[in-house]
């Protein structure tokens, strides 16, 4: 059953719409009268589709609310409005709606508009997923050998995955098999806690898919990002081997997977392969430098600098190279970007739109940020 949210400031009309939707077999998750309430309810309920009046009570009209809901949640919007003039519809197009229903409406028109919008959204999502799958082969050289798509389809065993991760790729097959004895892939939902600061963990994890973020708690109780863990990164594994409380918290920023290895098994392997300690030391030093640089820049007073810094960091580890090296694509929503730099989704939307106006970013595709002027972004990050 599809879940619908209603945004309508005329109480009689809202009740009529709700009754009609219930009769058609939809689940109404809520009805609100203002744009501010609409954004809040959409974030808490995450409906499948939103019916949005354009003219609403309060400071935020339906078009602004629709833009924020789409850009942070990718929930399709169908405008329900009495206004059909060219100027209003021209403004409404900026919110990238999936349809319009003019008042007064009838049940048949409402049903048709909703079905078309839902079918189109499903088709768009399938097309986006297909493009992402095709583009994984264009990943940056650091993780070129790791085929994330094949892992997503269940084609990589733990041994096959570890064989693609430095410095373990040089291990003989017998030692590799012993290393992954009992190892399992673990999945994490977006925002899921992997390990808490101060924990003593019995597992060494290696990210395999998605994106993990390292955070530290501040005295005010706020979490501050200090680093990212891309697929194949062994930094968390090295830290777990130190038999000390974790110096940070690990969270999955989006749906992700990691290979969990038994710490004792890894230590046992290192007893016979002490040369790996040198590789571990180099990795640790490089990661600490990168984390120090990221933390320093993410503490910058100007949010524009923090956002530019975060995008460059994500590009380095997760970016897809496009157009023969002229641009990079980052799979990231504005809400994820806001969480990373410690600001609001509204601010992230405002800043990235300004960067789009400056022809540094291209925000045409939802949940994707395309960097078309790398030099411009780098110049902003060093201010």
Phi, psi and omega in degrees: 000123180287141184258125186241139174248137181253132174236104187207126184268357174263112188302319182295316179296319180299317178295320179297314179297316181297316178298318181294316180296318179298318178297326181280354177098011177269156174259119178273116184273351179163159178224125181230165188247352182232160178295321180297317177294324180298315180297315180296316181291323179297320181292326182276325185263334181049065180291167176281333182201154180237131170265117191236121170286148182279313181267117184231163173288155177095181185283334184258118178278177185295329181291314178297317179297319180297319179299315182293318179297317182292317186285336180260333186237345184058037175269126182294145182244135169241121181280133175246107191211155175267357185259121180237012180290156186298322182295316180295313180294328177296317176295319183297331180298333180297337180274001179052055181290160177262008177162170179226143172231122181270137174280147353285145184250165172238168186301321183294316180295321179296313180299316181297314182297318180293316181296318178298316181296315181294320179293320179294319179297317179298320179293318179298317181295319179296319179294319178296315179300322180294320179295318180299318180297319180291330187274352181298332180292343180267015182297158182299153188305330184305323182237029183300324185284347182263111182272097184295325181295316179298322177295319179300332178267007176080023184268348180255126172279166176306318180295319180294323179293310182298328179296343179262004185250128173285142003264015187283347184296343181272355183291142173298156185303320182296317180291325178295318179298319179293324182296322184266010178302119180082358180289145180222149171277132178243139179256146181226133175288162177302130180086356184292143177279126178265313178203145184260149174304130181096350179290151165256111185261145178261006183237145169256125180249146173235116178304138181241333182204146177090213184210125176251147179237140176263129182227154174236146179279140177264172179295337179274359181090000180274144177270131181245128180289134178237352180181167179237149177241105177276170176305133178089356181285127183258011183300315180296326177296315181298317180297320181296332181287348185280354178052049179219162178302140179300133181275003182205170173259143178248126176233150172275118181285329174221175180307123189216168175222152178216149175272125179259118179251148178288128184299318180299322179295319179295317179298320179298318179296322182293336178298330180259351181231061184294341179295341179290339179299326178296317177296320179298318180297319179296315179300316180299315181296316180296318182293317180297321177297314181296320180293321179296316179297315181296314181299318181296317183284328178287348176269003182298146182294324183276124181293332178299320179292319180297318181293318178298318179298314181297317180296319179295322179294317180292321178300318183302321186256339187230354188292146174260124180284131183232160170050051176056040174088007182270347179207161177234146178244131177246126175279098185199133173277163177293332176293318178296320178296318179298317179299322183291323185261359177074045177224187180267159177298323180299318179292318179298320178296314181299314183291316181292327175295320177297321177291330174292318177299327179277006178060037173260323179240157171236118184250025186299319184266128180302144176062019177222137178242118181258125180264112185255353177223084184297321180296321178295321179291318178296322179297322180290324184291336183263007180292000000 
